[in-house]
Amino acid sequence: MTKLILDVDTGVDDAVAIALATTLDVDLIGITTVAGNVPVELATRNTLDVLAWLGRTDVEVHRGASRPLAAAYQDAMHVHGGNGLGGVSLPRSTVEEVSPAGPAYIIESALRYGDDLTLVTLGPLTNLAIAINVRPEIVGKIGRVVVMGGAYLTEGNVTPHAEFNVYVDPDAAAQVLGAAWKDLTLVGLDVTHHTVFARQTWERLDPTSGPASALIQAVMHRTFTKRDMTGFYLHDPLAVAVAIDPSLVDGPRHRAEVMAVGDTRGKTLLGVEHPDSLIATSVDAGRFVRDLAIALGLPNVEPGEGFERPE
């Protein structure tokens, strides 16, 4: 069975991604946390509490980097709420984070599991950059890496050029995306902006039907009420799904280049052709959203529901 590690900055879509990962036919061996949507202390607490809510206190949580490699840290609490979970206070987990720290845990797991390990990064790439700086050989050992990050043939969501995860730590992104991984898939805004959890789906949620449904109903409440959005982008859940089912996306096989400074900080470009690196530019959004609903025990998604860009 695939050994899976998630690297998260747990905000709302990370919480949904964690819930999805717990339902899949994989061995979720651990989660590392990083400063991104929220500071790393809060990302770690949120991760522990989400896992406890889902009944998965067996999954180890390893705290990672508290700031980008060189850039000033910028959070996204205006999107995810003051606590990263839409303002919802989950019961505090009785389990605490464990050692080693996030980058060291990635190194240990890469050396131990090799080809059997899949790493999915859902936040800034700081932890993975530190890991490959310390032990460059892990690049040739990890079986598969899936990165939620970048905007390759579309506009960014922080600036006209940049997607949030890359913008927060462009130096780390440049190192990670430029490394010679065995199998790298980049899941950016080109595809995640076509995968939307629609307000009409959220309105049909029954919080008594299970912990995942109750979690989503709670953490998305701010999105659909206070922020009055018509949908919520499923950035991180899509990356988790692609890690298990690569056929959900397709695109050119190129390395990615990252602009690290200046007005185009965080901009991602298609680089040289490379057979081991796929930049996702198309997605089977309908299948993904329907499969997500089934996996999490959510209401059936009607054909066409939730595939328009939220207003």
Secondary structure, 3 states (H helix, E strand, C coil): CCEEEEEECCCHHHHHHHHHHCCCCCEEEEEEECCCCCCHHHHHHHHHHHHHHCCCCCCEEEECCCCCCCCCCCCCHHHHCCCCCCCCCCCCCCCCCCCCCHHHHHHHHHHHHHHHEEEEECCCCHHHHHHHHHCHHHHHCCCEEEEECCCCCCCCCCCCCECHHHHHCHHHHHHHHCCCCCCEEEECHHHHCCCEEEHHHHHCCCCCCCHHHHHHHHHCHHHHCCCCCCEEECHHHHHHHHHHCHHHEECCEEEEEECCCHHHCCEEEEEEEEEEEEECCEECHHHHHHHHHHHHCCCCCCCCCCCCCCC
